[in-house]
């Protein structure tokens, strides 16, 4: 049995136009930068992967990287406080505390012992060398 579906392109246009308008009204305070997922760029070289993660405002001691086989995990704890005072009185105080987390699976296993990490100007750079490929070993049956 054939089923007909009616296409209403104008209805989709109107719903897409107003989608999210009532959820976040115009003039609403934007979400803090620390609450958004951080940007990551991964590039592959012949013998290594190079990963750049943008973590502005995060202290070096609050960033943790772990490597397990071909999986790389980056987590960071964010603390952001801002207080405005006028004549000794607090006019506005904002605080944000949160945790950022990203995990990736790369094509090849990573050599953890030769991996390097640098953090400067809010950008974490990881150089992750690939493990040398092991050749197949033939087992003799007796």
N, CA, C and O atoms as a MOPAC input file, in Angstrom:
PM7 MOZYME 1SCF
protein

 N      0.84600 1    -1.16200 1     0.00000 1
 C      0.00000 1     0.00000 1     0.00000 1
 C      0.90500 1     1.24300 1     0.00000 1
 O      1.81800 1     1.35300 1     0.81800 1
 N      0.64600 1     2.15400 1    -0.90600 1
 C      1.43000 1     3.37800 1    -1.02900 1
 C      0.96000 1     4.39600 1     0.00000 1
 O     -0.23300 1     4.51300 1     0.28200 1
 N      1.89400 1     5.11000 1     0.53900 1
 C      1.57100 1     6.12700 1     1.52800 1
 C      2.01900 1     7.47800 1     0.98600 1
 O      3.16800 1     7.63000 1     0.57100 1
 N      1.14100 1     8.43600 1     0.98700 1
 C      1.44700 1     9.77100 1     0.50400 1
 C      1.76400 1    10.68600 1     1.67800 1
 O      1.07700 1    10.67100 1     2.70000 1
 N      2.80100 1    11.47200 1     1.51800 1
 C      3.17700 1    12.43400 1     2.54200 1
 C      3.08100 1    13.81400 1     1.92300 1
 O      3.65000 1    14.05800 1     0.85900 1
 N      2.38800 1    14.69500 1     2.55900 1
 C      2.18700 1    16.04400 1     2.06000 1
 C      3.37800 1    16.92100 1     2.43000 1
 O      3.79200 1    16.96000 1     3.58900 1
 N      3.92300 1    17.62000 1     1.44800 1
 C      5.07200 1    18.48300 1     1.66300 1
 C      4.58700 1    19.91800 1     1.81900 1
 O      3.93300 1    20.45800 1     0.92600 1
 N      4.90400 1    20.52900 1     2.94100 1
 C      4.51000 1    21.91300 1     3.22300 1
 C      5.77900 1    22.73600 1     3.47000 1
 O      6.12900 1    22.97400 1     4.62600 1
 N      6.48300 1    23.18000 1     2.40200 1
 C      7.74400 1    23.89800 1     2.61300 1
 C      7.57300 1    25.22100 1     3.35900 1
 O      8.48300 1    25.64400 1     4.07200 1
 N      6.42600 1    25.87800 1     3.20600 1
 C      6.21000 1    27.14400 1     3.89000 1
 C      6.11800 1    26.94600 1     5.40200 1
 O      6.60500 1    27.77400 1     6.17200 1
 N      5.48800 1    25.84000 1     5.82800 1
 C      5.39700 1    25.54900 1     7.26200 1
 C      6.77900 1    25.33700 1     7.87000 1
 O      7.05800 1    25.80900 1     8.97300 1
 N      7.64400 1    24.62500 1     7.14700 1
 C      9.01100 1    24.41200 1     7.63700 1
 C      9.77300 1    25.72200 1     7.72100 1
 O     10.53200 1    25.93400 1     8.66800 1
 N      9.58800 1    26.59800 1     6.75700 1
 C     10.27000 1    27.88700 1     6.76000 1
 C      9.87500 1    28.71100 1     7.97900 1
 O     10.73700 1    29.28700 1     8.64200 1
 N      8.59100 1    28.77000 1     8.27900 1
 C      8.10700 1    29.53900 1     9.43000 1
 C      8.59800 1    28.92900 1    10.74100 1
 O      9.04200 1    29.65300 1    11.63300 1
 N      8.52100 1    27.60600 1    10.86400 1
 C      8.94800 1    26.98100 1    12.11900 1
 C     10.44900 1    27.14200 1    12.32800 1
 O     10.89000 1    27.33600 1    13.46100 1
 N     11.25000 1    27.06500 1    11.25200 1
 C     12.69300 1    27.26300 1    11.38500 1
 C     13.03300 1    28.71300 1    11.72500 1
 O     14.00800 1    28.98100 1    12.42800 1
 N     12.23000 1    29.63800 1    11.22600 1
 C     12.47400 1    31.05100 1    11.49500 1
 C     12.32100 1    31.37000 1    12.97800 1
 O     13.11600 1    32.12500 1    13.53900 1
 N     11.30700 1    30.79900 1    13.60800 1
 C     11.03800 1    31.10100 1    15.01200 1
 C     11.58800 1    30.05600 1    15.98100 1
 O     11.39400 1    30.17400 1    17.19100 1
 N     12.26500 1    29.04800 1    15.46700 1
 C     12.81100 1    28.00400 1    16.33200 1
 C     13.84300 1    28.60500 1    17.27400 1
 O     14.79300 1    29.24700 1    16.82500 1
 N     13.67100 1    28.40900 1    18.54000 1
 C     14.59500 1    28.90700 1    19.54400 1
 C     14.32300 1    30.33500 1    19.98700 1
 O     14.94700 1    30.80900 1    20.93600 1
 N     13.40200 1    31.03600 1    19.32100 1
 C     13.12800 1    32.41800 1    19.69000 1
 C     12.54400 1    32.51300 1    21.09500 1
 O     12.93600 1    33.37700 1    21.87900 1
 N     11.60400 1    31.62000 1    21.41200 1
 C     10.98600 1    31.65200 1    22.73600 1
 C     11.85400 1    30.99200 1    23.79800 1
 O     11.71600 1    31.26700 1    24.98900 1
 N     12.75100 1    30.11700 1    23.35000 1
 C     13.63100 1    29.44700 1    24.29800 1
 C     14.66600 1    30.43000 1    24.84100 1
 O     14.94700 1    30.44200 1    26.03900 1
 N     15.23400 1    31.25500 1    23.95500 1
 C     16.22600 1    32.24000 1    24.35800 1
 C     15.82800 1    33.59000 1    23.77000 1
 O     16.16600 1    33.88500 1    22.62400 1
 N     15.13200 1    34.39100 1    24.51900 1
 C     14.65600 1    35.66500 1    23.99700 1
 C     15.80100 1    36.58900 1    23.59200 1
 O     16.93900 1    36.42700 1    24.03200 1
 N     15.47600 1    37.54400 1    22.76000 1
 C     16.45200 1    38.51800 1    22.30800 1
 C     16.95100 1    39.30300 1    23.51900 1
 O     16.16500 1    39.69800 1    24.38000 1
 N     18.24900 1    39.52200 1    23.57400 1
 C     18.83300 1    40.27700 1    24.67800 1
 C     19.19500 1    39.41800 1    25.88000 1
 O     19.66700 1    39.94500 1    26.88700 1
 N     18.98200 1    38.09200 1    25.79800 1
 C     19.33600 1    37.22000 1    26.91600 1
 C     20.84900 1    37.16100 1    27.04800 1
 O     21.56800 1    37.30300 1    26.05900 1
 N     21.32700 1    36.95800 1    28.24500 1
 C     22.75700 1    36.86800 1    28.49300 1
 C     23.29400 1    35.60900 1    27.83200 1
 O     22.74900 1    34.52900 1    28.05800 1
 N     24.34500 1    35.71000 1    27.02200 1
 C     24.89000 1    34.52300 1    26.37500 1
 C     25.51700 1    33.58100 1    27.39600 1
 O     25.90800 1    33.98400 1    28.49100 1
 N     25.60000 1    32.32400 1    27.00100 1
 C     26.18600 1    31.30200 1    27.85600 1
 C     27.67300 1    31.59700 1    28.02500 1
 O     28.32300 1    31.99900 1    27.06000 1
 N     28.23800 1    31.41000 1    29.23200 1
 C     29.66200 1    31.68300 1    29.41500 1
 C     30.50100 1    30.83800 1    28.46900 1
 O     30.13700 1    29.70800 1    28.14400 1
 N     31.62500 1    31.39300 1    28.02900 1
 C     32.48800 1    30.68400 1    27.08600 1
 C     32.94000 1    29.35000 1    27.65600 1
 O     33.11900 1    28.38800 1    26.90900 1
 N     33.12600 1    29.28000 1    28.96600 1
 C     33.59600 1    28.04400 1    29.58600 1
 C     32.54500 1    26.95700 1    29.54600 1
 O     32.88900 1    25.77900 1    29.64600 1
 N     31.26900 1    27.30500 1    29.40200 1
 C     30.21400 1    26.30100 1    29.39600 1
 C     30.07400 1    25.63500 1    28.03400 1
 O     29.47300 1    24.56600 1    27.92400 1
 N     30.62300 1    26.25700 1    26.99800 1
 C     30.53800 1    25.68700 1    25.65500 1
 C     31.64100 1    24.66500 1    25.46000 1
 O     32.69800 1    24.77200 1    26.08100 1
 N     31.41000 1    23.66000 1    24.59500 1
 C     32.48000 1    22.69600 1    24.33100 1
 C     33.67700 1    23.39800 1    23.68000 1
 O     33.49900 1    24.33500 1    22.90200 1
 N     34.87200 1    22.95300 1    23.99400 1
 C     36.04900 1    23.61000 1    23.45700 1
 C     36.39000 1    23.05600 1    22.07200 1
 O     36.11100 1    21.89900 1    21.75800 1
 N     36.99700 1    23.90900 1    21.26200 1
 C     37.35200 1    23.55100 1    19.89100 1
 C     38.63000 1    22.72400 1    19.88000 1
 O     39.56200 1    22.97300 1    20.64500 1
 N     38.64900 1    21.72700 1    18.98600 1
 C     39.80900 1    20.85600 1    18.86500 1
 C     40.12100 1    20.66100 1    17.38600 1
 O     39.22200 1    20.49000 1    16.56300 1
 N     41.39800 1    20.68900 1    17.07100 1
 C     41.85300 1    20.43900 1    15.70600 1
 C     42.86600 1    19.30100 1    15.76300 1
 O     43.85200 1    19.38200 1    16.49500 1
 N     42.62600 1    18.23900 1    14.99300 1
 C     43.52500 1    17.09300 1    14.97000 1
 C     44.08300 1    16.96100 1    13.56000 1
 O     43.32700 1    16.92200 1    12.59000 1
 N     45.40700 1    16.89400 1    13.44700 1
 C     46.02700 1    16.66800 1    12.14200 1
 C     46.95100 1    15.46200 1    12.25400 1
 O     47.48100 1    15.15700 1    13.32200 1
 N     47.12900 1    14.78400 1    11.12300 1
 C     47.94200 1    13.56800 1    11.10900 1
 C     49.18100 1    13.79400 1    10.26900 1
 O     49.10600 1    14.27600 1     9.13800 1
 N     50.31400 1    13.44300 1    10.83300 1
 C     51.58200 1    13.46500 1    10.11600 1
 C     51.99700 1    12.01900 1     9.87600 1
 O     51.27400 1    11.09600 1    10.25000 1
 N     53.14700 1    11.81800 1     9.26000 1
 C     53.58500 1    10.45000 1     8.95600 1
 C     53.73900 1     9.59300 1    10.21300 1
 O     53.30000 1     8.44300 1    10.24700 1
 N     54.36400 1    10.16000 1    11.24000 1
 C     54.67400 1     9.35700 1    12.42900 1
 C     53.97400 1     9.83000 1    13.69000 1
 O     54.24000 1     9.29700 1    14.76800 1
 N     53.07800 1    10.82500 1    13.59000 1
 C     52.44400 1    11.36400 1    14.79800 1
 C     51.12800 1    12.05500 1    14.45900 1
 O     50.85400 1    12.41200 1    13.31300 1
 N     50.33500 1    12.22400 1    15.49700 1
 C     49.14000 1    13.06800 1    15.43900 1
 C     49.46500 1    14.34700 1    16.20000 1
 O     50.16200 1    14.31700 1    17.21400 1
 N     48.95200 1    15.47400 1    15.70100 1
 C     49.12600 1    16.74900 1    16.39800 1
 C     47.73200 1    17.27200 1    16.70800 1
 O     46.89300 1    17.39900 1    15.81600 1
 N     47.49300 1    17.57200 1    17.97000 1
 C     46.17500 1    17.98700 1    18.42500 1
 C     46.28300 1    19.36200 1    19.07900 1
 O     47.12700 1    19.56900 1    19.95100 1
 N     45.43300 1    20.30300 1    18.66200 1
 C     45.36200 1    21.62800 1    19.27000 1
 C     43.97400 1    21.78800 1    19.88200 1
 O     42.96900 1    21.61100 1    19.19300 1
 N     43.91100 1    22.11500 1    21.15200 1
 C     42.64300 1    22.32600 1    21.85400 1
 C     42.64000 1    23.73700 1    22.43400 1
 O     43.59000 1    24.14500 1    23.10400 1
 N     41.56400 1    24.47800 1    22.17000 1
 C     41.45100 1    25.84700 1    22.68400 1
 C     40.78900 1    25.82200 1    24.05200 1
 O     39.61400 1    25.47800 1    24.17800 1
 N     41.55700 1    26.19200 1    25.08000 1
 C     41.08700 1    26.20100 1    26.46400 1
 C     41.42000 1    27.53800 1    27.11400 1
 O     42.19600 1    27.57000 1    28.06800 1
 N     40.85000 1    28.65700 1    26.62200 1
 C     41.20100 1    29.95800 1    27.18900 1
 C     40.69500 1    30.10200 1    28.61400 1
 O     39.59200 1    29.66800 1    28.94500 1
 N     41.51600 1    30.71700 1    29.44800 1
 C     41.12400 1    30.98000 1    30.82300 1
 C     41.24100 1    29.79900 1    31.75600 1
 O     40.84700 1    29.89700 1    32.91800 1
 N     41.77200 1    28.68000 1    31.28400 1
 C     41.93000 1    27.49200 1    32.12100 1
 C     43.37700 1    27.44600 1    32.61000 1
 O     44.31000 1    27.64100 1    31.83200 1
 N     43.55100 1    27.19000 1    33.89000 1
 C     44.90000 1    27.09300 1    34.45400 1
 C     45.56700 1    25.79500 1    34.00900 1
 O     44.90300 1    24.77100 1    33.84900 1
 N     46.87700 1    25.84600 1    33.81200 1
 C     47.63500 1    24.67600 1    33.34500 1
 C     47.43100 1    23.46800 1    34.27600 1
 O     47.33200 1    22.33500 1    33.80600 1
 N     47.36800 1    23.71000 1    35.58800 1
 C     47.22100 1    22.61400 1    36.54700 1
 C     45.83300 1    21.97500 1    36.50800 1
 O     45.65100 1    20.87200 1    37.02300 1
 N     44.85900 1    22.64700 1    35.90900 1
 C     43.49500 1    22.11800 1    35.85300 1
 C     43.20400 1    21.31700 1    34.58300 1
 O     42.07100 1    20.88200 1    34.37800 1
 N     44.20500 1    21.11600 1    33.73400 1
 C     44.04200 1    20.34800 1    32.49700 1
 C     44.63600 1    18.96300 1    32.71000 1
 O     45.75300 1    18.82900 1    33.21000 1
 N     43.88200 1    17.92900 1    32.32700 1
 C     44.33800 1    16.54900 1    32.46600 1
 C     44.17400 1    15.83200 1    31.12300 1
 O     43.12100 1    15.90000 1    30.49000 1
 N     45.24100 1    15.14500 1    30.70600 1
 C     45.23000 1    14.39000 1    29.45100 1
 C     45.57000 1    12.95000 1    29.77800 1
 O     46.53100 1    12.67800 1    30.49800 1
 N     44.77500 1    12.02000 1    29.24600 1
 C     45.09700 1    10.60000 1    29.42400 1
 C     45.04400 1     9.90700 1    28.07100 1
 O     44.24700 1    10.26400 1    27.20400 1
 N     45.90600 1     8.91400 1    27.90700 1
 C     46.01300 1     8.15700 1    26.66200 1
 C     45.87200 1     6.68600 1    27.00000 1
 O     46.54300 1     6.16800 1    27.89300 1
 N     44.98000 1     6.01700 1    26.26600 1
 C     44.76900 1     4.57800 1    26.45500 1
 C     44.65200 1     3.95000 1    25.07500 1
 O     43.59200 1     3.99500 1    24.45100 1
 N     45.75500 1     3.35900 1    24.60100 1
 C     45.75700 1     2.76400 1    23.26400 1
 C     45.64100 1     3.85500 1    22.20600 1
 O     46.55700 1     4.66000 1    22.03300 1
 N     44.51000 1     3.87900 1    21.49900 1
 C     44.30200 1     4.91900 1    20.48600 1
 C     43.28800 1     5.96800 1    20.94200 1
 O     42.85100 1     6.79600 1    20.14200 1
 N     42.91100 1     5.93800 1    22.23000 1
 C     41.93600 1     6.88800 1    22.75100 1
 C     42.63400 1     7.96500 1    23.58500 1
 O     43.42000 1     7.67300 1    24.48600 1
 N     42.31900 1     9.22200 1    23.25300 1
 C     42.88700 1    10.37500 1    23.96000 1
 C     41.74200 1    11.10300 1    24.65400 1
 O     40.71700 1    11.38700 1    24.03500 1
 N     41.91500 1    11.40300 1    25.92800 1
 C     40.89600 1    12.09600 1    26.71100 1
 C     41.49200 1    13.37800 1    27.28200 1
 O     42.56700 1    13.37200 1    27.88000 1
 N     40.75700 1    14.48800 1    27.08000 1
 C     41.16300 1    15.77400 1    27.64400 1
 C     40.04800 1    16.23800 1    28.56500 1
 O     38.88600 1    16.30000 1    28.16400 1
 N     40.40400 1    16.56300 1    29.79700 1
 C     39.41600 1    17.11700 1    30.72200 1
 C     40.04000 1    18.34400 1    31.39500 1
 O     41.24700 1    18.40600 1    31.62600 1
 N     39.18700 1    19.30200 1    31.69800 1
 C     39.66200 1    20.53600 1    32.31700 1
 C     38.60900 1    21.04700 1    33.28000 1
 O     37.40900 1    20.91400 1    33.04100 1
 N     39.07100 1    21.62600 1    34.36100 1
 C     38.17200 1    22.22100 1    35.34200 1
 C     38.25800 1    23.73800 1    35.20900 1
 O     39.34300 1    24.31800 1    35.23600 1
 N     37.09000 1    24.37000 1    35.06300 1
 C     37.03700 1    25.81200 1    34.81200 1
 C     36.47400 1    26.51900 1    36.02700 1
 O     35.44400 1    26.12200 1    36.57200 1
 N     37.15900 1    27.56600 1    36.44400 1
 C     36.67500 1    28.41900 1    37.52800 1
 C     36.73800 1    29.85700 1    37.03900 1
 O     37.80300 1    30.34900 1    36.66600 1
 N     35.60600 1    30.51900 1    37.04300 1
 C     35.55600 1    31.88700 1    36.56000 1
 C     34.75800 1    32.72600 1    37.55000 1
 O     33.59000 1    32.43600 1    37.80800 1
 N     35.37200 1    33.75200 1    38.10000 1
 C     34.70700 1    34.63900 1    39.04500 1
 C     34.90600 1    36.07200 1    38.59300 1
 O     35.98900 1    36.45800 1    38.15200 1
 N     33.83800 1    36.85700 1    38.70900 1
 C     33.93700 1    38.27000 1    38.37800 1
 C     33.03700 1    39.04100 1    39.32400 1
 O     31.88200 1    38.67600 1    39.54500 1
 N     33.57500 1    40.09600 1    39.86800 1
 C     32.81200 1    40.89300 1    40.82900 1
 C     33.00400 1    42.36800 1    40.50200 1
 O     34.12900 1    42.83300 1    40.32100 1
 N     31.89200 1    43.10100 1    40.42700 1
 C     31.94800 1    44.53900 1    40.17700 1
 C     31.58400 1    45.27400 1    41.45900 1
 O     30.55800 1    45.00400 1    42.08400 1
 N     32.45900 1    46.21800 1    41.83700 1
 C     32.23800 1    47.00700 1    43.05700 1
 C     32.21100 1    48.48300 1    42.70100 1
 O     32.88300 1    48.94100 1    41.77700 1
 N     31.41500 1    49.20400 1    43.46400 1
 C     31.38800 1    50.66200 1    43.32400 1
 C     31.25600 1    51.24300 1    44.72400 1
 O     30.28800 1    50.97700 1    45.43700 1
 N     32.23800 1    52.03300 1    45.09900 1
 C     32.27100 1    52.66400 1    46.41600 1
 C     32.17300 1    51.63700 1    47.53900 1
 O     31.48900 1    51.87000 1    48.53600 1
 N     32.85400 1    50.49800 1    47.38300 1
 C     32.89100 1    49.49500 1    48.42500 1
 C     31.70700 1    48.54800 1    48.44900 1
 O     31.71700 1    47.57300 1    49.20000 1
 N     30.68600 1    48.81100 1    47.64400 1
 C     29.50500 1    47.93100 1    47.60200 1
 C     29.58400 1    47.02700 1    46.38800 1
 O     30.04800 1    47.43800 1    45.32500 1
 N     29.13000 1    45.80200 1    46.55100 1
 C     29.10200 1    44.86300 1    45.43900 1
 C     27.86400 1    45.14800 1    44.59800 1
 O     26.74000 1    45.07000 1    45.09300 1
 N     28.07300 1    45.47900 1    43.32700 1
 C     26.95700 1    45.71900 1    42.42200 1
 C     26.52400 1    44.44300 1    41.71200 1
 O     25.33300 1    44.18800 1    41.53100 1
 N     27.51100 1    43.64700 1    41.31400 1
 C     27.20100 1    42.40900 1    40.60900 1
 C     28.32500 1    41.42400 1    40.84500 1
 O     29.49800 1    41.79700 1    40.84500 1
 N     27.96700 1    40.16600 1    41.04500 1
 C     28.94100 1    39.11300 1    41.24900 1
 C     28.52500 1    37.90500 1    40.41500 1
 O     27.40500 1    37.41200 1    40.54200 1
 N     29.42800 1    37.43700 1    39.56900 1
 C     29.14100 1    36.27900 1    38.72400 1
 C     30.17800 1    35.20800 1    38.98200 1
 O     31.36400 1    35.49800 1    39.14200 1
 N     29.72100 1    33.96900 1    39.02200 1
 C     30.61900 1    32.83000 1    39.22400 1
 C     30.21600 1    31.71300 1    38.27800 1
 O     29.03300 1    31.49000 1    38.02300 1
 N     31.21900 1    31.01600 1    37.76100 1
 C     30.95400 1    29.82700 1    36.96000 1
 C     32.00000 1    28.78200 1    37.31300 1
 O     33.19900 1    29.05900 1    37.28400 1
 N     31.55400 1    27.60800 1    37.63800 1
 C     32.42500 1    26.47800 1    37.90000 1
 C     31.91700 1    25.32500 1    37.05000 1
 O     30.71800 1    25.04800 1    37.02600 1
 N     32.80700 1    24.66600 1    36.36700 1
 C     32.36600 1    23.55400 1    35.53100 1
 C     33.53100 1    22.68400 1    35.09100 1
 O     34.69400 1    22.96900 1    35.37400 1
 N     33.18300 1    21.62600 1    34.39700 1
 C     34.17300 1    20.67700 1    33.91200 1
 C     33.96400 1    20.48600 1    32.42600 1
 O     32.83700 1    20.29800 1    31.96900 1
 N     35.05000 1    20.53500 1    31.67000 1
 C     35.02500 1    20.29800 1    30.23100 1
 C     35.64000 1    18.93800 1    29.97000 1
 O     36.56000 1    18.51800 1    30.67200 1
 N     35.12200 1    18.24400 1    28.94600 1
 C     35.58500 1    16.87400 1    28.68500 1
 C     35.43300 1    16.57200 1    27.20600 1
 O     34.37300 1    16.82500 1    26.63300 1
 N     36.47200 1    16.03500 1    26.57500 1
 C     36.40400 1    15.55900 1    25.19500 1
 C     37.23900 1    14.28500 1    25.10800 1
 O     38.28000 1    14.17300 1    25.75600 1
 N     36.78000 1    13.33100 1    24.31000 1
 C     37.51900 1    12.08500 1    24.09300 1
 C     37.53400 1    11.78400 1    22.60400 1
 O     36.54700 1    12.02200 1    21.90700 1
 N     38.65400 1    11.25900 1    22.11600 1
 C     38.83300 1    10.97200 1    20.69800 1
 C     39.42700 1     9.59100 1    20.51900 1
 O     40.22500 1     9.13400 1    21.33800 1
 N     39.03100 1     8.92900 1    19.43900 1
 C     39.68200 1     7.68800 1    19.04200 1
 C     40.42400 1     7.96700 1    17.75300 1
 O     39.82500 1     8.38400 1    16.76100 1
 N     41.71000 1     7.74100 1    17.76600 1
 C     42.54900 1     7.97100 1    16.60300 1
 C     42.75300 1     6.66500 1    15.85600 1
 O     42.45400 1     5.59300 1    16.38300 1
 N     43.26000 1     6.74500 1    14.63300 1
 C     43.39400 1     5.56000 1    13.78100 1
 C     44.44200 1     4.57200 1    14.24000 1
 O     44.30200 1     3.37300 1    14.00100 1
 N     45.49600 1     5.04600 1    14.89700 1
 C     46.58700 1     4.17900 1    15.33200 1
 C     46.80600 1     4.32000 1    16.83300 1
 O     46.43200 1     5.32300 1    17.44100 1
 N     47.41700 1     3.29700 1    17.41400 1
 C     47.74800 1     3.35400 1    18.84100 1
 C     48.82100 1     4.41800 1    19.06800 1
 O     49.66300 1     4.65800 1    18.20300 1
 N     48.78100 1     5.04300 1    20.22700 1
 C     49.68200 1     6.14200 1    20.57300 1
 C     50.78200 1     5.64200 1    21.50600 1
 O     50.52900 1     4.84300 1    22.40700 1
 N     51.99200 1     6.11700 1    21.28200 1
 C     53.12200 1     5.81800 1    22.15900 1
 C     53.08900 1     6.81600 1    23.31700 1
 O     53.53400 1     7.95400 1    23.17100 1
 N     52.56000 1     6.38400 1    24.47500 1
 C     52.37100 1     7.28800 1    25.62100 1
 C     53.68300 1     7.85100 1    26.14000 1
 O     53.74300 1     9.00500 1    26.56500 1
 N     54.73900 1     7.03700 1    26.10700 1
 C     56.01300 1     7.46400 1    26.69800 1
 C     56.67800 1     8.58600 1    25.89100 1
 O     57.45600 1     9.35700 1    26.45200 1
 N     56.39200 1     8.69200 1    24.60300 1
 C     57.02200 1     9.72100 1    23.77400 1
 C     56.09700 1    10.90700 1    23.51400 1
 O     56.47600 1    11.82900 1    22.79200 1
 N     54.91500 1    10.90400 1    24.07500 1
 C     53.95700 1    11.99200 1    23.85400 1
 C     54.40800 1    13.26000 1    24.56800 1
 O     55.02100 1    13.20300 1    25.63300 1
 N     54.09300 1    14.41800 1    23.95900 1
 C     54.47200 1    15.70500 1    24.52800 1
 C     53.26000 1    16.61700 1    24.57700 1
 O     52.37300 1    16.53100 1    23.72900 1
 N     53.22600 1    17.49800 1    25.58000 1
 C     52.13100 1    18.45900 1    25.72100 1
 C     52.70200 1    19.82500 1    26.04900 1
 O     53.62100 1    19.94700 1    26.86000 1
 N     52.14000 1    20.87700 1    25.40100 1
 C     52.51100 1    22.26800 1    25.68500 1
 C     51.22000 1    23.05400 1    25.85000 1
 O     50.22400 1    22.78000 1    25.18000 1
 N     51.24600 1    24.03000 1    26.74500 1
 C     50.08300 1    24.89800 1    26.95100 1
 C     50.56500 1    26.34000 1    26.99600 1
 O     51.32600 1    26.72600 1    27.88300 1
 N     50.11400 1    27.12600 1    26.03200 1
 C     50.49700 1    28.53900 1    25.97900 1
 C     49.37100 1    29.33700 1    25.33900 1
 O     48.76600 1    28.89600 1    24.36200 1
 N     49.09300 1    30.50700 1    25.89200 1
 C     48.09000 1    31.43700 1    25.35400 1
 C     46.72200 1    30.78600 1    25.16500 1
 O     46.01600 1    31.09100 1    24.20400 1
 N     46.34800 1    29.89400 1    26.07700 1
 C     45.02700 1    29.28200 1    26.02800 1
 C     44.88200 1    28.14300 1    25.03400 1
 O     43.77100 1    27.66500 1    24.80400 1
 N     45.98700 1    27.69700 1    24.43700 1
 C     45.93800 1    26.60900 1    23.46400 1
 C     46.80500 1    25.45500 1    23.96100 1
 O     47.99000 1    25.63000 1    24.24300 1
 N     46.19900 1    24.27900 1    24.06300 1
 C     46.91100 1    23.05900 1    24.44100 1
 C     47.35300 1    22.36300 1    23.15400 1
 O     46.53500 1    22.10300 1    22.27200 1
 N     48.63700 1    22.06600 1    23.05200 1
 C     49.16300 1    21.35000 1    21.88500 1
 C     49.68600 1    20.00400 1    22.33700 1
 O     50.55300 1    19.93000 1    23.20900 1
 N     49.16300 1    18.93700 1    21.74800 1
 C     49.62700 1    17.58400 1    22.04300 1
 C     50.29700 1    17.01600 1    20.80600 1
 O     49.73300 1    17.07800 1    19.71300 1
 N     51.48700 1    16.46700 1    20.96200 1
 C     52.16000 1    15.73100 1    19.89200 1
 C     52.13100 1    14.27800 1    20.32200 1
 O     52.75900 1    13.89700 1    21.31000 1
 N     51.39600 1    13.47000 1    19.57200 1
 C     51.14100 1    12.08300 1    19.93600 1
 C     51.75100 1    11.14800 1    18.89100 1
 O     51.12500 1    10.88300 1    17.86500 1
 N     52.97500 1    10.64200 1    19.13900 1
 C     53.61300 1     9.74800 1    18.17700 1
 C     52.87100 1     8.41100 1    18.07300 1
 O     52.37500 1     7.87800 1    19.06600 1
 N     52.81000 1     7.89300 1    16.86400 1
 C     52.17200 1     6.59400 1    16.63900 1
 C     53.12200 1     5.49500 1    17.08700 1
 O     54.34100 1     5.62100 1    16.96400 1
 N     52.54200 1     4.40300 1    17.61500 1
 C     53.36300 1     3.25600 1    17.97900 1
 C     53.82300 1     2.57000 1    16.70600 1
 O     53.10300 1     2.52700 1    15.70900 1
 N     55.02900 1     2.03600 1    16.75900 1
 C     55.55200 1     1.31000 1    15.60500 1
 C     54.68700 1     0.08500 1    15.35700 1
 O     54.30700 1    -0.62200 1    16.29100 1
 N     54.38600 1    -0.15400 1    14.10300 1
 C     53.55000 1    -1.30300 1    13.75700 1
 C     54.31200 1    -2.58600 1    14.04000 1
 O     55.48600 1    -2.71900 1    13.69400 1
 N     53.63700 1    -3.50900 1    14.66200 1
 C     54.25800 1    -4.80500 1    14.93600 1
 C     53.91900 1    -5.74900 1    13.80400 1
 O     52.78700 1    -5.77900 1    13.32000 1
 N     54.89100 1    -6.50900 1    13.39100 1
 C     54.65600 1    -7.45200 1    12.29600 1
 C     53.99100 1    -8.71700 1    12.85300 1
 O     54.14400 1    -9.07000 1    14.02200 1
 N     53.27400 1    -9.35500 1    11.99300 1
 C     52.59900 1   -10.59700 1    12.39200 1
 C     53.64700 1   -11.67400 1    12.64000 1
 O     54.66800 1   -11.74300 1    11.95600 1
 N     53.37400 1   -12.50400 1    13.62300 1
 C     54.31600 1   -13.55300 1    13.97100 1
 C     53.67500 1   -14.89700 1    13.68500 1
 O     52.53800 1   -15.15400 1    14.08100 1
 N     54.40400 1   -15.74200 1    13.00300 1
 C     53.88300 1   -17.05500 1    12.65500 1
 C     54.27500 1   -18.03500 1    13.76200 1
 O     55.42500 1   -18.08300 1    14.19600 1
 N     53.29200 1   -18.80900 1    14.20300 1
 C     53.52600 1   -19.79100 1    15.25500 1
 C     53.56200 1   -21.16700 1    14.60900 1
 O     52.66600 1   -21.55900 1    13.86100 1
 N     54.62400 1   -21.87600 1    14.92700 1
 C     54.76900 1   -23.22200 1    14.36100 1
 C     53.99500 1   -24.21300 1    15.20700 1
 O     54.08900 1   -24.20500 1    16.43400 1
 N     53.22900 1   -25.06500 1    14.54300 1
 C     52.41900 1   -26.06900 1    15.23600 1
 C     53.23000 1   -27.36100 1    15.27400 1
 O     53.75700 1   -27.79900 1    14.25100 1
 N     53.32800 1   -27.96600 1    16.44800 1
 C     54.09500 1   -29.21200 1    16.60100 1
 C     53.19000 1   -30.39100 1    16.72000 1
 O     53.66200 1   -31.52000 1    16.85500 1

